[in-house]
Amino acid sequence: LVLLLLCALHLPGFFHLQVHRIDAIMMLQLACSLLFVTITNAAGIIPKSVIAPCSQLGKQSSMLFGGLYHIDTSKLSSCSLQAVISSPNNLNECVSTDDLDVHSASWCAKQHIGTWDVLQAKGYYVFSTKAGCIVNNKGAVSISNCGGVGDQWMYNNSMLVSVQNPSQCLAWRNDGPGPTPGPIGTGNFIIDTSAGGRRQVFEGVEVELQADSIGSHNSGMPNNAYGCPHDLTPAERTRFAVEVLRGTRYIRLALGLYLRGLGPDNKTIVGRWPTQMQELKELQDQSGIDGFAPEYWSPPPYWKSTKSYYSGTLASFNQSFLDEFCDSRVQDMQYLVDNGLVVKWWGLQNEPNFDRDNITNCTRPTVNKTLTESNVNGGANSYAKCAYSQCAYYYAFKTCAAKIRAWNSSVRIHANSANGQVGASPVANDPSTLALVDGWTWHTVGSGSSATFGNDSVQYNYGKIDFTNEMEYQPGSKYNGCTLGTVSNVNIFLNTLTFKNSPLGVIMLHAIKPITNLESLGYGWTWWRPTNYTNMTGFPSLQQNHFSYNNWTWPSVAPFIKTVPWNSIRLNVMEDQQRMYQRVVAFVTPQTGLGGPLHEHTPSNKLIVVVTNEDYQETMQNFTTTISWTGGGIKSFSGYSYQGSTDGHAFNVSLGSVQAVSNFTTTLPPNTVQWWYES
């Protein structure tokens, strides 16, 4: 009874546990979960069909906390379990689930923290790990080191219970592997080097910067100044600017979130601490970026229905209110410029809505009460937000974009930072507002590369450019921290270049994230240890206020920002067949001097080719392709291979060179990316 009372007082629900360290709270949660299992099992709430005798799994031994799991697969033939975590002693029964998104070795073998051993038996996959704990969190199970970033998530659409008891084990059931896909085949890619083969100018890569704090799993905005470059040592700030950001074209600046200080009347946004703007200016100058792309996560509280950065919408959509509101947005841009920042792009609102209605005529909206009250008090994915209906967005955009254009006509304007021209259909359908749009911006969140493959992913763009300005893998994504995710990330970006002719975009969302945050694994190019964070589990060699590379995402990004000059031209590639997971893109370098800070002296008219082999279907097949070019001609190339890993050992591996050839053939192992450069 005491335990039940503690559970009722402590837990918001068995599917809402959030812990990141082994402590008394976690022990209580595990005990509550075990109590839940016992009661529900006794009451018959857990169907008998999900109780499987562990004797079917073979002899198993492990230590629930801190031990290396050993799985004997000798008896798996009689058990349709795809993945198993066992507890040490009296293995009588397993609590299992249906509908768990567990995949096979190519992504289960995630070597982010600890050592993952992957075995295969009778077509089923079993994994083991040096795990610190098993935690039930919002319908998912986390096998983690309880140190924050190391968490490995797997979604579960039904009930999953975490247990700490020698007589219980935790198991996942699956009906078995699907049909084996056919062979990939041998590719034949011909690069069209003629004038007719030239496509869009590739401006470069955009990335977001966490310049202020955000809670783990995007839960709230803490008062500490845990942002970059502020929380790095002076030497690390310079290293970050040069090693990481140099070669990046634009930095997406989240106003109301990562720049959220307030002016004296709460109407304008300023730096939150005295040196924040100076730090951003130094980062801009040291990195050589072309400039910033400021965009609102929320306008200042004065203008909000909630009088808060959190949630809500604008307090009014009357024209007089919008005129004053938009004048204040121009003041924000002038503040950035007065502090030395170069503004290249402007956006009214990040993710104002995800509606897709084709609206041709709008009535001026009134404030929707349902938009003023939701998600104010925090929780996962609660941070600065401002919701707009499609028509509300239209009226605010029409006023603000016109004022931004009048303020500085060289600043490009995009909409709607979610569903592009589809979500901003009232803007697109009005010629007066369409004239204010320079680009449509889209978000790709947690999806595989198939989501951006083919002409079906292309929407009519009204003569504007169309690109992705946000892409990330959320906690729980099967693409997090694995070789599949690395190459899928590349393919997502290549598809936008190929099918949408996007001239720029975000490959992976953040340049740097803290190791304390759950989302960092699937968001950041790099990560840093914040001030006063002394838990050394998972990152024992990373010092406070220093950063290191996320070697699952950095291989996706680095070749684009370090080796492809700004203003390179994408060339059409004639493929023997368009394969969804084996993609190819070719560039030719621009006129010498136009390639940005890393490529001021790069020779013009040199080919760069990127080829991928994404093993989404888990066939473990190599992909061999021949690459040639029109017009004949003898060329020489040097090749390099990239693959995600724990420690970066598969980053920038030389493939040698091919000399004086009219074509060459290369083979890509599963989940690898190859880059070839004409010498």
URFEN-V394331 format. One record per residue. SS is DSSP state (~ for helix, > for strand, _ for the rest). PHI is phi in degrees with one decimal (* if undefined). Layout:
# URFEN-V394331
ss=SS phi=PHI
ss=SS phi=PHI
This chain:
# URFEN-V394331
ss=_ phi=*
ss=~ phi=-61.7
ss=~ phi=-62.7
ss=~ phi=-61.1
ss=~ phi=-63.4
ss=~ phi=-61.0
ss=~ phi=-61.9
ss=~ phi=-63.8
ss=~ phi=-74.4
ss=~ phi=-89.8
ss=_ phi=-98.5
ss=_ phi=-73.2
ss=_ phi=156.8
ss=_ phi=-68.2
ss=_ phi=-105.9
ss=_ phi=-132.8
ss=_ phi=-81.0
ss=_ phi=-135.7
ss=_ phi=-136.0
ss=_ phi=-134.9
ss=_ phi=-157.7
ss=_ phi=-85.0
ss=_ phi=-152.5
ss=~ phi=-62.7
ss=~ phi=-62.5
ss=~ phi=-64.6
ss=~ phi=-59.5
ss=~ phi=-64.6
ss=~ phi=-62.5
ss=~ phi=-65.2
ss=~ phi=-64.5
ss=~ phi=-63.9
ss=~ phi=-63.3
ss=~ phi=-63.0
ss=~ phi=-60.1
ss=~ phi=-61.7
ss=~ phi=-59.0
ss=~ phi=-60.5
ss=~ phi=-67.2
ss=~ phi=-67.8
ss=~ phi=-67.5
ss=~ phi=-63.3
ss=_ phi=-83.2
ss=_ phi=80.3
ss=_ phi=-71.9
ss=_ phi=-78.1
ss=_ phi=-61.5
ss=~ phi=-62.9
ss=~ phi=-66.4
ss=~ phi=-99.4
ss=> phi=-100.2
ss=> phi=-118.2
ss=_ phi=-64.3
ss=~ phi=-70.1
ss=~ phi=-61.0
ss=~ phi=-69.4
ss=~ phi=-90.0
ss=_ phi=89.1
ss=_ phi=-69.4
ss=> phi=-134.4
ss=> phi=-144.7
ss=_ phi=-167.6
ss=_ phi=-121.0
ss=_ phi=-61.8
ss=_ phi=-114.0
ss=_ phi=81.7
ss=_ phi=-96.7
ss=> phi=-93.6
ss=_ phi=-78.6
ss=> phi=-120.9
ss=> phi=-116.0
ss=_ phi=-95.1
ss=_ phi=-92.9
ss=_ phi=-63.3
ss=_ phi=-110.8
ss=~ phi=-69.3
ss=~ phi=-60.0
ss=~ phi=-97.9
ss=_ phi=-133.5
ss=_ phi=-87.3
ss=> phi=-107.5
ss=> phi=-88.3
ss=> phi=-148.1
ss=> phi=-138.2
ss=> phi=-121.0
ss=_ phi=-109.6
ss=_ phi=-107.1
ss=_ phi=-73.0
ss=_ phi=-114.4
ss=_ phi=-78.6
ss=_ phi=-85.8
ss=_ phi=-97.8
ss=> phi=-155.6
ss=> phi=-118.7
ss=> phi=-92.8
ss=> phi=-124.6
ss=> phi=-138.2
ss=_ phi=-100.1
ss=_ phi=60.9
ss=> phi=-94.2
ss=_ phi=-81.6
ss=_ phi=-111.1
ss=_ phi=-117.4
ss=_ phi=-93.0
ss=~ phi=-58.2
ss=~ phi=-63.4
ss=~ phi=-120.8
ss=~ phi=-68.7
ss=_ phi=-80.1
ss=_ phi=-89.0
ss=_ phi=-108.4
ss=_ phi=-75.8
ss=_ phi=-140.6
ss=_ phi=79.9
ss=_ phi=-118.5
ss=> phi=-102.0
ss=> phi=-104.1
ss=> phi=-116.3
ss=> phi=-119.8
ss=> phi=-129.3
ss=> phi=-146.6
ss=_ phi=55.7
ss=_ phi=82.8
ss=> phi=-109.4
ss=> phi=-117.6
ss=> phi=-126.4
ss=> phi=-129.7
ss=> phi=-140.5
ss=> phi=-156.4
ss=> phi=-79.5
ss=_ phi=-100.4
ss=_ phi=-89.8
ss=> phi=-164.6
ss=> phi=-120.2
ss=> phi=-129.6
ss=> phi=-84.7
ss=> phi=-141.2
ss=_ phi=52.8
ss=_ phi=77.7
ss=> phi=-131.5
ss=> phi=-112.0
ss=> phi=-112.3
ss=> phi=-105.1
ss=> phi=-141.2
ss=_ phi=-91.3
ss=_ phi=58.8
ss=_ phi=-111.7
ss=_ phi=107.1
ss=_ phi=-64.3
ss=_ phi=-73.8
ss=_ phi=-62.4
ss=> phi=-112.6
ss=> phi=-107.0
ss=> phi=-139.7
ss=> phi=-71.8
ss=> phi=-138.3
ss=_ phi=-87.5
ss=_ phi=-123.6
ss=_ phi=-79.1
ss=_ phi=-132.9
ss=_ phi=-121.1
ss=_ phi=-90.1
ss=_ phi=-130.7
ss=_ phi=-125.6
ss=_ phi=-161.4
ss=_ phi=-60.0
ss=_ phi=-93.3
ss=> phi=-120.5
ss=> phi=-140.9
ss=> phi=-111.6
ss=> phi=-136.5
ss=> phi=-120.4
ss=> phi=-113.0
ss=_ phi=-146.8
ss=_ phi=-73.6
ss=_ phi=117.8
ss=_ phi=-69.0
ss=_ phi=-78.1
ss=_ phi=-63.1
ss=_ phi=-77.1
ss=_ phi=-64.2
ss=_ phi=-72.5
ss=_ phi=-66.4
ss=_ phi=-68.1
ss=_ phi=89.5
ss=_ phi=-99.8
ss=> phi=-89.1
ss=> phi=-142.9
ss=> phi=-110.8
ss=> phi=-117.7
ss=> phi=-85.4
ss=_ phi=-86.0
ss=_ phi=-90.9
ss=_ phi=-76.0
ss=~ phi=-60.4
ss=~ phi=-71.0
ss=~ phi=-88.4
ss=> phi=-77.6
ss=> phi=-114.1
ss=> phi=-77.0
ss=> phi=-78.0
ss=> phi=-89.3
ss=_ phi=-69.2
ss=> phi=140.7
ss=> phi=-110.9
ss=> phi=-107.3
ss=> phi=-150.5
ss=> phi=-91.5
ss=_ phi=-124.0
ss=_ phi=-81.0
ss=_ phi=-90.6
ss=_ phi=-151.3
ss=_ phi=-82.8
ss=_ phi=-147.6
ss=_ phi=-72.0
ss=~ phi=-59.6
ss=~ phi=59.7
ss=~ phi=57.8
ss=> phi=-99.4
ss=_ phi=80.2
ss=_ phi=-125.8
ss=_ phi=-61.6
ss=_ phi=-78.5
ss=_ phi=-66.0
ss=_ phi=-95.7
ss=_ phi=-86.2
ss=_ phi=-142.5
ss=_ phi=-118.8
ss=_ phi=-85.9
ss=_ phi=-54.5
ss=_ phi=-88.6
ss=_ phi=-98.1
ss=_ phi=-64.0
ss=~ phi=-54.5
ss=~ phi=-67.4
ss=~ phi=-70.4
ss=~ phi=-60.4
ss=~ phi=-65.7
ss=~ phi=-62.9
ss=~ phi=-62.7
ss=~ phi=-62.3
ss=~ phi=-86.6
ss=~ phi=-70.1
ss=~ phi=-98.8
ss=~ phi=-84.4
ss=_ phi=-62.7
ss=_ phi=108.1
ss=_ phi=-75.8
ss=_ phi=-86.8
ss=> phi=-132.8
ss=> phi=-110.6
ss=> phi=-78.3
ss=> phi=-110.4
ss=> phi=-85.2
ss=> phi=-78.5
ss=_ phi=88.7
ss=_ phi=-123.1
ss=_ phi=-93.8
ss=> phi=-131.9
ss=_ phi=-137.6
ss=> phi=-64.3
ss=> phi=-120.2
ss=_ phi=-67.1
ss=_ phi=-61.2
ss=_ phi=-102.8
ss=_ phi=63.8
ss=_ phi=-100.9
ss=_ phi=-128.5
ss=> phi=-105.0
ss=> phi=-137.8
ss=_ phi=-62.0
ss=_ phi=-86.6
ss=_ phi=-133.2
ss=_ phi=-58.2
ss=_ phi=-103.0
ss=~ phi=-61.4
ss=~ phi=-68.9
ss=~ phi=-62.8
ss=~ phi=-65.0
ss=~ phi=-68.2
ss=~ phi=-63.5
ss=~ phi=-64.4
ss=~ phi=-62.5
ss=~ phi=-57.9
ss=~ phi=-71.6
ss=~ phi=-71.9
ss=~ phi=-82.1
ss=_ phi=77.8
ss=_ phi=-60.6
ss=_ phi=-75.7
ss=> phi=156.8
ss=> phi=-103.6
ss=> phi=-121.7
ss=> phi=-68.9
ss=> phi=-154.8
ss=> phi=-87.2
ss=_ phi=-87.3
ss=_ phi=-158.5
ss=_ phi=-71.2
ss=_ phi=-59.5
ss=~ phi=-56.3
ss=~ phi=-52.7
ss=~ phi=-91.0
ss=> phi=-97.1
ss=_ phi=-66.0
ss=_ phi=-93.2
ss=_ phi=53.9
ss=_ phi=-148.4
ss=_ phi=-63.8
ss=> phi=-77.4
ss=_ phi=55.5
ss=_ phi=78.9
ss=_ phi=-141.8
ss=> phi=-68.1
ss=_ phi=-70.0
ss=_ phi=-159.5
ss=_ phi=-122.8
ss=_ phi=-62.9
ss=~ phi=-64.1
ss=~ phi=-63.6
ss=~ phi=-63.7
ss=~ phi=-64.1
ss=~ phi=-61.2
ss=~ phi=-68.1
ss=~ phi=-58.1
ss=~ phi=-74.3
ss=~ phi=-60.0
ss=~ phi=-67.1
ss=~ phi=-69.3
ss=~ phi=-65.5
ss=~ phi=-61.8
ss=~ phi=-60.2
ss=~ phi=-65.7
ss=~ phi=-66.1
ss=~ phi=-60.5
ss=~ phi=-61.1
ss=~ phi=-64.9
ss=~ phi=-61.3
ss=_ phi=-95.7
ss=_ phi=91.1
ss=_ phi=-84.6
ss=_ phi=-92.3
ss=> phi=-101.2
ss=> phi=-110.9
ss=> phi=-131.4
ss=> phi=-141.7
ss=> phi=-134.5
ss=_ phi=-70.2
ss=_ phi=-160.9
ss=_ phi=-74.0
ss=_ phi=46.3
ss=_ phi=-65.5
ss=_ phi=-169.0
ss=_ phi=-121.1
ss=_ phi=-74.4
ss=_ phi=-133.2
ss=_ phi=-72.3
ss=_ phi=-89.8
ss=_ phi=-105.6
ss=_ phi=-107.7
ss=_ phi=-147.8
ss=_ phi=-114.6
ss=_ phi=-102.6
ss=_ phi=-57.8
ss=_ phi=-80.7
ss=_ phi=-102.2
ss=_ phi=-68.8
ss=_ phi=-87.6
ss=_ phi=-59.1
ss=~ phi=-66.1
ss=~ phi=-84.3
ss=~ phi=-95.8
ss=~ phi=-116.4
ss=_ phi=-76.9
ss=_ phi=59.2
ss=_ phi=-85.4
ss=_ phi=-96.8
ss=_ phi=97.5
ss=_ phi=107.7
ss=_ phi=-57.6
ss=_ phi=57.3
ss=> phi=-113.0
ss=_ phi=-160.7
ss=> phi=-61.3
ss=_ phi=-147.6
ss=_ phi=-150.1
ss=_ phi=-91.5
ss=_ phi=-131.7
ss=_ phi=-68.5
ss=~ phi=-60.2
ss=~ phi=-74.4
ss=~ phi=-61.9
ss=~ phi=-61.0
ss=~ phi=-58.2
ss=~ phi=-67.8
ss=~ phi=-68.4
ss=~ phi=-63.5
ss=~ phi=-56.3
ss=~ phi=-79.7
ss=~ phi=-70.7
ss=~ phi=-62.0
ss=~ phi=-63.6
ss=~ phi=-72.0
ss=~ phi=-65.1
ss=~ phi=-62.5
ss=~ phi=-68.9
ss=~ phi=-68.2
ss=_ phi=-154.6
ss=_ phi=-71.1
ss=_ phi=-83.8
ss=_ phi=-77.4
ss=> phi=-84.8
ss=> phi=-120.5
ss=> phi=-124.2
ss=> phi=-152.2
ss=> phi=-112.4
ss=> phi=59.1
ss=> phi=-167.1
ss=> phi=-116.5
ss=~ phi=53.3
ss=~ phi=-67.4
ss=~ phi=-72.4
ss=~ phi=-68.5
ss=_ phi=-104.6
ss=~ phi=-57.0
ss=~ phi=-62.7
ss=~ phi=-67.3
ss=~ phi=-66.4
ss=_ phi=-86.7
ss=_ phi=-108.0
ss=~ phi=-56.2
ss=~ phi=-71.0
ss=~ phi=-84.0
ss=~ phi=-58.4
ss=_ phi=-65.7
ss=_ phi=-87.4
ss=_ phi=-93.6
ss=_ phi=-101.6
ss=> phi=-157.8
ss=> phi=-99.7
ss=> phi=-118.2
ss=> phi=-125.1
ss=> phi=-116.6
ss=> phi=-116.4
ss=> phi=-124.7
ss=_ phi=72.3
ss=_ phi=-95.4
ss=_ phi=-82.3
ss=~ phi=-67.8
ss=~ phi=-61.4
ss=~ phi=-66.2
ss=~ phi=-112.5
ss=_ phi=-88.0
ss=_ phi=86.3
ss=~ phi=-69.4
ss=~ phi=-65.6
ss=~ phi=-82.8
ss=_ phi=-98.1
ss=_ phi=-110.4
ss=_ phi=-56.4
ss=_ phi=-106.8
ss=_ phi=58.2
ss=_ phi=80.0
ss=_ phi=-106.8
ss=> phi=-76.7
ss=> phi=-141.8
ss=> phi=-151.8
ss=> phi=-94.0
ss=> phi=-113.4
ss=> phi=-155.3
ss=> phi=-150.7
ss=> phi=-157.3
ss=_ phi=-105.1
ss=_ phi=-75.3
ss=_ phi=-53.2
ss=_ phi=106.2
ss=_ phi=-68.9
ss=_ phi=-70.2
ss=_ phi=-89.1
ss=_ phi=-67.9
ss=_ phi=57.6
ss=_ phi=-153.0
ss=~ phi=-65.0
ss=~ phi=-61.1
ss=~ phi=-63.3
ss=~ phi=-62.4
ss=~ phi=-76.2
ss=~ phi=-62.6
ss=~ phi=-57.5
ss=~ phi=-63.4
ss=~ phi=-64.6
ss=~ phi=-56.2
ss=~ phi=-70.1
ss=~ phi=-60.2
ss=~ phi=-64.1
ss=~ phi=-67.2
ss=~ phi=-67.2
ss=~ phi=-79.0
ss=~ phi=-90.7
ss=_ phi=-103.0
ss=_ phi=56.1
ss=_ phi=-64.1
ss=_ phi=-88.2
ss=> phi=-160.8
ss=> phi=162.7
ss=> phi=-94.6
ss=> phi=-85.8
ss=> phi=-131.0
ss=> phi=-61.1
ss=> phi=-111.4
ss=> phi=-73.6
ss=> phi=-158.1
ss=> phi=-139.6
ss=> phi=-79.7
ss=_ phi=-70.6
ss=_ phi=-80.4
ss=_ phi=-105.9
ss=~ phi=-60.3
ss=~ phi=-77.5
ss=~ phi=-61.4
ss=~ phi=-58.5
ss=~ phi=-100.3
ss=_ phi=-117.7
ss=> phi=-105.8
ss=> phi=-71.2
ss=> phi=-138.4
ss=> phi=-148.5
ss=> phi=-131.9
ss=> phi=-93.1
ss=_ phi=-69.5
ss=_ phi=-54.1
ss=_ phi=69.1
ss=_ phi=-93.5
ss=_ phi=-104.9
ss=_ phi=-69.4
ss=_ phi=-91.5
ss=_ phi=-63.3
ss=_ phi=90.5
ss=_ phi=-132.6
ss=_ phi=-65.1
ss=_ phi=-99.2
ss=_ phi=-88.6
ss=_ phi=-80.1
ss=> phi=-59.0
ss=_ phi=64.8
ss=_ phi=-122.3
ss=> phi=-123.4
ss=> phi=-142.0
ss=> phi=-87.7
ss=_ phi=-86.2
ss=_ phi=-76.8
ss=_ phi=-90.3
ss=_ phi=-109.8
ss=~ phi=-57.6
ss=~ phi=-63.3
ss=~ phi=-71.0
ss=~ phi=-97.4
ss=~ phi=-52.9
ss=~ phi=-61.3
ss=~ phi=-67.0
ss=~ phi=-85.0
ss=~ phi=-98.5
ss=~ phi=-119.8
ss=_ phi=-101.6
ss=_ phi=-61.7
ss=_ phi=-55.1
ss=_ phi=67.3
ss=> phi=-65.1
ss=> phi=-108.3
ss=> phi=-74.7
ss=> phi=-107.4
ss=_ phi=-66.5
ss=> phi=-117.9
ss=> phi=-88.0
ss=> phi=-97.3
ss=_ phi=-59.6
ss=_ phi=-156.7
ss=_ phi=-83.9
ss=_ phi=-91.5
ss=_ phi=-65.2
ss=_ phi=-113.4
ss=_ phi=-116.4
ss=_ phi=-106.2
ss=> phi=-146.6
ss=> phi=-139.8
ss=> phi=-124.9
ss=> phi=-123.3
ss=> phi=-124.9
ss=_ phi=-67.3
ss=_ phi=-81.0
ss=_ phi=-55.7
ss=_ phi=-55.1
ss=_ phi=102.9
ss=_ phi=-105.7
ss=_ phi=-91.1
ss=_ phi=90.0
ss=_ phi=-64.1
ss=_ phi=-87.3
ss=_ phi=-134.8
ss=_ phi=-64.4
ss=_ phi=-115.5
ss=_ phi=-66.3
ss=_ phi=-61.1
ss=_ phi=-83.4
ss=_ phi=63.1
ss=_ phi=-104.9
ss=> phi=-79.7
ss=> phi=-130.1
ss=> phi=-127.1
ss=> phi=-120.1
ss=> phi=-129.8
ss=> phi=-128.5
ss=> phi=-138.6
ss=_ phi=-88.7
ss=_ phi=-94.9
ss=_ phi=-60.5
ss=_ phi=-85.3
ss=_ phi=58.6
ss=_ phi=-92.1
ss=_ phi=56.0
ss=_ phi=-98.4
ss=_ phi=-70.1
ss=> phi=-125.5
ss=> phi=-110.1
ss=> phi=-142.9
ss=> phi=-102.0
ss=> phi=-116.5
ss=> phi=-138.2
ss=> phi=-147.0
ss=_ phi=-74.0
ss=_ phi=80.8
ss=_ phi=65.1
ss=_ phi=90.5
ss=_ phi=-100.7
ss=> phi=-136.2
ss=> phi=-123.0
ss=> phi=-135.2
ss=> phi=-115.7
ss=> phi=-117.5
ss=> phi=-141.9
ss=> phi=-110.6
ss=> phi=-133.8
ss=_ phi=-152.2
ss=_ phi=-67.2
ss=_ phi=-163.5
ss=_ phi=-72.0
ss=_ phi=-115.6
ss=_ phi=83.0
ss=_ phi=-68.0
ss=_ phi=-102.0
ss=_ phi=-95.4
ss=_ phi=57.1
ss=> phi=-88.6
ss=> phi=-66.1
ss=> phi=-104.6
ss=> phi=82.8
ss=> phi=-135.4
ss=> phi=-118.4
ss=> phi=-112.2
ss=> phi=50.4
ss=> phi=-126.3
ss=_ phi=-98.5
ss=> phi=-165.7
ss=> phi=-149.6
ss=> phi=-117.6
ss=> phi=-138.4
ss=> phi=-119.7
ss=> phi=-109.4
ss=_ phi=-64.1
ss=_ phi=-57.6
ss=_ phi=57.1
ss=> phi=-127.1
ss=> phi=-124.3
ss=> phi=-118.4
ss=> phi=-119.5
ss=> phi=-124.4
ss=> phi=-122.7
ss=> phi=-71.2
ss=_ phi=-96.2
